[in-house]
Amino acid sequence: MKLHELAPAAGSRKNRKRVGRGPGSGMGSTSTRGNKGHNSRSGGGVRPGFEGGQMPIHRRLPKRGFTNIFKKNVVTLNVNDLDRFDDGATIDIAVLKEAGLIKGKFDSVKILGNGEVKKVFSLKQCKASKVAKEKIESAGGSLEIVQK
């Protein structure tokens, strides 16, 4: 088989319907739109959500609550998640992203106190709970807490 012998499978490619190209095409005059009515006119058709005059579903369903536009998205990690880093490492948001511990969009990172700290860390650009701060500092590490 050569490159010029390649062809699509029979019946897999179909010509586009060319409407409004005269009576010989079989799709002339009304161009497959029918005779009268809203959809036969240019610009015709109904808006999204319109149900033919019936009360639309987005108006039938009850509405509850609201979305707080000032909400802060905080990613949480435990101190035992930091065990994968080397002793004496400086850990910031870029290092945590590279390690795959945090993903997506967020406003801040907070370290929680679940687990034990066996290594010395220097944490930057992170918030920390009281328990996490005590555990990290008792192991000989340091925290540079960011207030946001």
C-alpha positions in Angstrom: 0.0 0.0 0.0 1.3 3.4 -0.9 0.4 6.9 0.4 -1.7 7.8 -2.6 -3.7 4.7 -2.3 -5.1 5.6 1.1 -8.8 6.4 1.2 -11.4 6.7 3.9 -13.8 3.7 4.5 -16.8 3.6 2.2 -19.7 5.5 3.6 -17.6 7.2 6.3 -17.5 10.6 4.6 -20.7 12.4 3.7 -21.1 15.6 1.7 -22.5 18.6 3.5 -26.2 19.5 2.9 -26.2 22.6 0.7 -29.6 24.2 1.2 -31.1 27.0 -0.9 -29.2 26.2 -4.1 -32.2 25.9 -6.4 -34.9 23.4 -7.2 -32.5 20.9 -8.8 -30.8 20.3 -5.5 -34.0 19.0 -3.9 -33.5 21.5 -1.1 -34.5 24.8 -2.8 -37.4 27.2 -2.2 -37.9 26.9 1.6 -34.5 25.4 2.2 -35.7 22.6 4.4 -37.3 25.1 6.9 -40.9 24.4 6.1 -43.5 27.0 5.0 -44.3 29.3 7.8 -43.6 29.9 11.5 -41.0 31.2 13.8 -38.2 28.8 12.7 -38.7 29.5 9.0 -37.8 33.2 9.5 -34.3 34.5 9.6 -33.3 35.1 13.2 -36.0 32.6 14.2 -35.8 30.0 16.9 -36.3 30.3 20.7 -33.9 31.5 23.4 -32.1 28.9 25.6 -34.4 27.6 28.3 -37.6 28.5 26.5 -40.2 25.7 26.8 -42.9 26.8 24.5 -44.7 29.0 27.0 -44.7 26.4 29.8 -43.1 27.8 33.0 -39.3 27.0 32.4 -37.6 24.6 34.7 -35.2 27.2 36.0 -38.2 29.2 37.3 -40.1 26.2 38.6 -37.3 25.0 40.8 -36.8 26.7 44.3 -33.8 28.8 44.8 -31.8 28.5 48.0 -28.6 30.0 49.4 -26.0 32.2 47.8 -22.4 32.2 46.6 -20.0 34.1 48.8 -17.7 36.0 46.3 -15.2 36.8 49.1 -14.7 33.1 50.1 -11.1 32.1 50.5 -10.0 28.7 49.2 -7.4 27.3 51.7 -5.5 24.1 50.9 -4.8 22.0 54.0 -1.8 19.7 54.6 -0.8 17.8 57.7 2.7 17.8 59.2 3.1 14.1 58.3 2.7 15.0 54.6 6.0 17.0 55.0 7.9 13.8 55.9 8.8 13.2 52.3 11.2 16.2 52.2 14.8 16.1 53.2 16.1 17.1 56.6 16.8 20.8 56.7 14.7 21.6 53.6 13.1 25.0 53.0 9.5 24.4 52.0 7.4 27.0 50.2 4.4 26.9 47.9 6.5 26.2 44.8 8.2 23.2 46.4 4.8 21.8 47.6 3.4 22.2 44.0 6.4 20.5 42.5 6.0 17.6 45.0 2.4 17.2 44.0 1.0 17.9 47.4 -1.1 20.9 46.3 -2.9 21.4 43.0 -5.3 23.9 41.3 -6.3 27.4 42.4 -6.1 28.5 46.0 -5.6 31.5 48.1 -3.4 30.1 50.8 -1.9 26.9 52.3 -2.4 25.9 55.9 -0.4 23.2 57.8 -2.4 21.2 60.3 -1.0 19.2 63.2 -2.0 15.6 62.3 1.1 13.3 62.6 4.6 13.5 63.9 7.5 15.7 62.8 10.8 13.7 62.6 12.8 16.2 60.5 13.8 19.8 60.7 12.0 22.1 58.2 11.9 25.8 57.4 8.4 26.6 56.2 7.6 29.8 54.3 4.5 31.3 52.7 2.2 29.0 54.8 -0.3 29.4 57.6 -0.1 26.9 60.4 -2.4 25.7 63.3 -1.2 26.1 66.8 -0.5 22.3 67.2 1.4 22.2 63.9 3.5 25.2 64.9 4.4 23.6 68.2 5.4 20.3 66.6 7.6 21.9 63.9 9.3 24.2 66.4 9.9 21.4 68.9 11.6 19.4 66.2 13.9 22.3 65.6 12.2 23.8 62.5 11.0 27.3 61.8 7.9 29.0 60.4 7.5 32.2 58.5 3.7 32.6 58.9 1.8 34.6 56.3 -1.3 36.5 57.3 -3.8 36.8 54.5 
